[in-house]
Amino acid sequence: MDLGGSDIVGLVGVSFIVGTYFLSQIGRMDVRRPLYPALNGCGALLILFSLAFTFNLASFVIELFWLAISVIGLVRSVAARSSMD
């Protein structure tokens, strides 16, 4: 198995998503802060980039949902922080 540049980009995306989820589960990351959905969204984008080179429909669909949910979470998080000011 040869890892290309797009594979490495996709793996970085996976590490963002899995890493933030793990940190949230052990209480080290607050999911209400903008960083959590931002990192998840970046992870989804990186995985989508890698899928442009090795396409998989199921992975593409779930990453689109992951990205959309992350955008919603980021907007809500930023709005909540703005209303506190």
Secondary structure, 3 states (H helix, E strand, C coil): CCCCHHHHHHHHHHHHHHHHHHHHHCCCCCCCCCHHHHHHHHHHHHHHHHHCCCCCHHHHHHHHHHHHHHHHHHHHHHHHHHHHC
